[in-house]
Amino acid sequence: MEGSRAAPRAVEGVVVAQLPSALYRVNVDGREITAHLTGDARRNFIRVLVGDHVKVMLAPGDLTRGRIVAKL
């Protein structure tokens, strides 16, 4: 059943708020989603600040949650 999963969507957005527990509020196409950093970004101490442009992978089941994969 490997092919039954939907692929995550990659979108670009702007960080508008930093929340507790390493969560971020990201504005994507006029709507706001909640996103967290990938483990790779945390291990390499990538700092994400309000106003940064980021690339977010949206969860296929819930389009209001995502993972920040790159800082642009």
N, C-alpha and C positions, 0 to 999 in steps of 0.2 A: 504494500500500500504506500510506497514511497511517492508515487506520482499524484496522490490525491490531495496533497497539501498545496494551498495557494502560496505563490511567491510573495514575499514582502515588497511593498512599494517604496522606492527611494524618492524623497522630495527634499526641497531646500526651503529653509525658513530662517527666522530671526529670533534669537532668544529674547524674551520680554521680561522674564522673572526667574529668579533663582529660589527654589523651594527647599524645605528641609529634606534630609535623607538623600542628598545628591540628585534631586529631581529638578527639572527645568520646565518652564512654561514656554513653548515655542509657537510663534505665529506662522502658520503655513496657509497660504492662499486665503487670508482673511479669517481663518478660524484658529483657535488656540488648542494645542494638544499638550499632553504631559509626556515628557521624555526623560530618559536616564542615559548616562554615559555607558559605552561599551566597556568591557573589562580591559581591553587593550588600551583605551584612552586613559583609564584610571591608573593602570600599571605604569604608563609612561608620563604620568602627571600632566596631562593636557588640561590646561585651565580654560574653562568656558565662562565668559562674562556676559552680562546683559548687553545686548546690542550686537553680539557676534552672529555672523552668518554661519549656519551649520547645515549639514546634510543629515536627514533623518530617515531611518527605515521604519515605516509604519507596520504595525502588527496586522496580519491579514484578517483576523477575526474582529478586532476592535480598532477602528481608525482614529480613536482619540488618544491612543497610547503609542509610543514609539521609542526608538533607541538612537541616540546621537552617535553616528559612525565617523564623522569627519567635521573638522572646523575649516571653513572656506575663507 
